[in-house]
Amino acid sequence: MLLDQLLNPDPAALAAFLNLHLQGRTGLLQVACEAEITYHGRAMSLAQAGEYLLLVKPDGSVQVHGPRGVKPVNWQPGTDSLHAAVEDGVCVLTARRSRPDEVLRVLFVAPGVAQALGVRAEGEFLLDGTEAQLQEVLARAPHLIEEGLTVLDRELLVGVGGIDLYARDAAGRYVIVELKRGRAGQEAVHQLGRYVDAVRTQLGGQVAVRGILAAPAVTAPARTRLHGAGLEFVEVRHLHLPQDEPLQAALFA
């Protein structure tokens, strides 16, 4: 999460730090500081020197927060250019927009801490409804997981727990489906693997049993573990309720 940090930086060090991390716009920058803020554009404003928290997000938006309230004292929803420079012995961050023509300048009178944070672009996506509703919809429409899939049972109890969907594919192989409403991690892969192993043991080692993890997304370590275990992932991004509306699913090899 924390990529880089400066404590009580001098103006030149702060300008170099900001410009370095502004180049790729791959993370979030924040500076806790005493500063002055000026704005020129559709209106004109000046914030007197005070203690502020500056945030620059990867999309180029800028927010300057005071010590109270949830609304920034100044902000730019999007910028065409961001650049820091030392002017008269003070580090100044200039944020410009061309449409409309706006300029926001932050004069860092006394910067306390500057941080570059690695923040994932994707948020935690959750499907509408509960896992039980997701299970019900996919049990009625298993082709959204895979064409030719036939559901044999739901919540089938095996020695290590209850299988969400117990099915058979078009080739006659048994399929274990584990469902998650949010981004699935390694624990979900471990759980699916235990179900697959339990069913293989019960049916006999020569019977083909597949395992599919169905979720909106999967973490990179979990995807690696899936491939290593010979398991599969189906991305389910939309679950609309009421349940007669369509689900969308896409299979990722």
C-alpha positions in Angstrom: 0.0 0.0 0.0 2.7 2.6 1.0 5.0 3.0 -2.0 7.1 6.0 -0.9 7.1 8.6 1.8 8.9 11.9 2.8 8.8 13.4 6.3 9.2 17.2 6.6 10.6 17.5 3.0 12.3 20.7 1.8 10.8 22.4 -1.2 13.1 20.8 -3.8 12.6 17.3 -2.4 8.9 17.7 -2.3 8.7 19.0 -5.9 10.8 16.1 -7.1 8.7 13.6 -5.1 5.4 14.9 -6.5 6.6 15.0 -10.1 8.0 11.5 -9.9 4.8 10.0 -8.8 2.6 12.2 -10.9 4.2 10.9 -14.1 2.5 7.5 -14.2 -0.6 8.4 -12.2 -0.7 4.8 -11.0 -1.3 5.6 -7.3 -2.7 8.0 -4.9 -0.7 11.0 -3.5 -1.4 12.7 -0.3 0.4 15.5 1.5 -0.4 16.7 5.0 0.8 20.3 5.2 0.4 23.9 6.0 -0.5 25.5 2.7 -2.2 28.3 0.8 -4.6 27.5 -2.0 -5.6 29.8 -4.9 -8.1 29.1 -7.7 -8.7 31.0 -10.9 -11.4 30.0 -13.3 -15.2 30.4 -13.3 -14.7 32.1 -10.0 -11.7 33.2 -8.0 -10.9 32.0 -4.5 -8.1 32.2 -2.0 -7.8 29.9 1.1 -5.7 31.5 3.8 -2.7 29.6 5.2 -3.8 26.7 7.2 -3.4 23.0 7.8 -4.8 20.9 4.9 -4.6 17.4 3.4 -4.0 17.3 -0.3 -5.2 14.3 -2.3 -4.3 13.6 -5.9 -6.0 10.5 -7.3 -4.8 8.4 -10.3 -7.5 9.9 -12.5 -5.9 13.3 -12.0 -8.6 14.7 -9.7 -7.3 16.9 -6.9 -8.9 17.5 -3.5 -7.8 19.8 -0.7 -9.4 19.0 2.6 -9.5 21.1 5.8 -9.7 19.8 9.3 -13.5 19.7 9.4 -16.4 18.5 7.3 -16.5 16.1 4.4 -16.5 18.5 1.5 -13.1 19.7 0.2 -12.3 23.4 0.5 -11.0 23.3 -3.1 -11.0 20.6 -5.8 -10.5 19.8 -9.4 -12.7 16.9 -10.7 -10.2 16.3 -13.5 -7.0 17.9 -14.7 -5.1 18.2 -18.0 -1.7 18.8 -16.4 -0.2 18.5 -12.9 3.2 19.8 -12.1 5.2 20.8 -9.1 8.0 23.4 -9.0 9.9 25.6 -6.5 8.9 29.2 -6.7 10.5 31.8 -4.4 11.7 29.1 -2.1 8.3 27.3 -1.8 7.1 24.1 -3.5 4.0 24.9 -5.6 1.7 22.3 -7.2 -0.2 23.6 -10.2 -3.3 21.8 -11.5 -4.8 23.0 -14.8 -7.9 22.2 -16.8 -8.6 23.5 -20.3 -12.4 23.0 -20.4 -13.4 25.0 -18.6 -10.2 27.1 -18.1 -9.2 26.6 -14.5 -6.0 26.7 -12.4 -5.6 25.4 -8.9 -2.4 26.2 -7.1 -1.3 24.7 -3.8 1.6 26.6 -2.1 3.2 24.2 0.5 4.2 26.6 3.2 5.2 23.8 5.6 4.8 20.2 4.4 4.7 17.6 7.1 4.4 14.3 5.3 4.1 13.3 1.7 3.0 9.8 0.7 2.5 7.8 -2.4 0.0 5.0 -2.0 -0.6 2.0 -4.2 -4.4 1.7 -4.5 -6.1 -0.9 -6.6 -8.1 0.6 -9.4 -10.8 -2.0 -9.1 -13.1 -1.8 -6.1 -14.7 -4.6 -4.3 -17.6 -5.6 -6.6 -20.6 -7.3 -5.1 -23.4 -8.9 -7.1 -26.9 -7.8 -6.3 -28.9 -10.1 -3.9 -27.6 -12.8 -1.7 -25.5 -15.9 -2.5 -28.7 -17.9 -2.1 -30.4 -15.8 -4.8 -27.4 -16.1 -7.0 -27.5 -19.9 -6.5 -31.2 -20.1 -7.3 -30.8 -18.1 -10.5 -27.8 -20.1 -11.8 -29.5 -23.3 -10.8 -32.4 -22.4 -13.1 -30.1 -21.1 -15.8 -26.8 -23.1 -15.6 -26.0 -22.3 -19.3 -24.9 -18.9 -18.0 -22.0 -20.8 -16.3 -21.4 -23.1 -19.2 -23.5 -24.3 -22.2 -24.7 -27.8 -21.8 -24.4 -27.8 -18.0 -27.2 -29.6 -16.1 -27.6 -29.0 -12.3 -28.2 -32.3 -10.4 -28.4 -30.9 -6.9 -27.9 -27.8 -4.7 -26.2 -27.6 -1.3 -25.2 -31.2 -1.7 -23.6 -32.3 1.5 -20.2 -34.0 1.4 -17.8 -34.7 4.2 -16.2 -31.2 4.0 -19.3 -29.1 3.6 -22.2 -28.2 1.2 -21.6 -27.9 -2.5 -23.4 -24.8 -4.0 -24.2 -26.5 -7.3 -23.5 -30.1 -8.2 -23.8 -30.5 -12.0 -22.9 -32.5 -15.1 -21.4 -31.0 -18.3 -22.2 -31.8 -21.9 -19.5 -34.5 -21.9 -21.0 -36.3 -18.9 -18.3 -35.2 -16.4 -19.4 -34.1 -12.9 -18.9 -30.4 -12.1 -18.6 -28.8 -8.7 -19.5 -25.1 -8.7 -18.6 -22.8 -5.9 -20.3 -19.4 -5.9 -19.1 -16.0 -4.5 -20.8 -12.6 -4.6 -17.6 -10.7 -4.3 -14.0 -11.1 -5.5 -12.9 -14.6 -4.7 -9.6 -15.3 -2.9 -7.4 -18.2 -2.2 -9.8 -19.5 0.5 -12.5 -20.0 -2.1 -10.1 -21.9 -4.3 -9.1 -24.1 -1.3 -12.8 -24.7 -0.5 -13.5 -25.7 -4.1 -10.6 -28.0 -4.2 -11.7 -29.8 -1.1 -15.2 -30.3 -2.6 -13.7 -31.7 -5.8 -11.4 -34.1 -3.9 -14.3 -35.3 -1.7 -16.5 -36.0 -4.7 -13.7 -37.8 -6.5 -13.1 -40.0 -3.5 -16.8 -40.8 -3.2 -17.3 -41.6 -6.9 -13.9 -43.4 -7.4 -10.6 -42.1 -8.6 -11.3 -42.9 -12.3 -14.4 -40.6 -12.5 -13.8 -37.2 -14.1 -14.7 -34.3 -11.8 -14.3 -30.6 -12.7 -14.3 -27.6 -10.3 -15.6 -24.2 -11.3 -15.4 -21.0 -9.2 -18.1 -18.5 -10.2 -17.7 -14.9 -9.0 -17.5 -11.3 -10.2 -13.6 -11.4 -10.0 -10.7 -13.4 -8.6 -7.5 -12.2 -7.0 -4.2 -12.9 -8.9 -2.9 -15.4 -6.3 -6.3 -17.2 -6.4 -6.2 -17.4 -10.2 -2.7 -18.8 -10.1 -3.8 -21.4 -7.5 -6.8 -22.3 -9.7 -4.6 -23.1 -12.7 -2.2 -25.0 -10.6 -5.0 -27.2 -9.2 -6.6 -27.7 -12.6 -9.7 -25.8 -11.5 -11.6 -23.2 -13.6 -13.0 -19.7 -13.1 -16.3 -18.2 -14.5 -16.7 -14.4 -14.2 -20.3 -13.4 -13.3 -20.5 -9.6 -13.4 -24.2 -8.8 -13.3 -27.0 -10.3 -11.3 -30.2 -8.3 -11.8 -33.3 -8.8 -9.6 -36.1 -9.6 -10.1 -34.8 -13.0 -11.2 -36.4 -13.0 -14.6 -33.9 -10.5 -15.8 -30.7 -11.9 -17.5 -27.4 -12.7 -15.9 -24.2 -12.2 -17.8 -21.3 -14.6 -17.5 -18.0 -15.0 -19.3 -15.7 -17.9 -19.1 -12.0 -17.3 -18.6 -9.6 -20.1 -19.4 
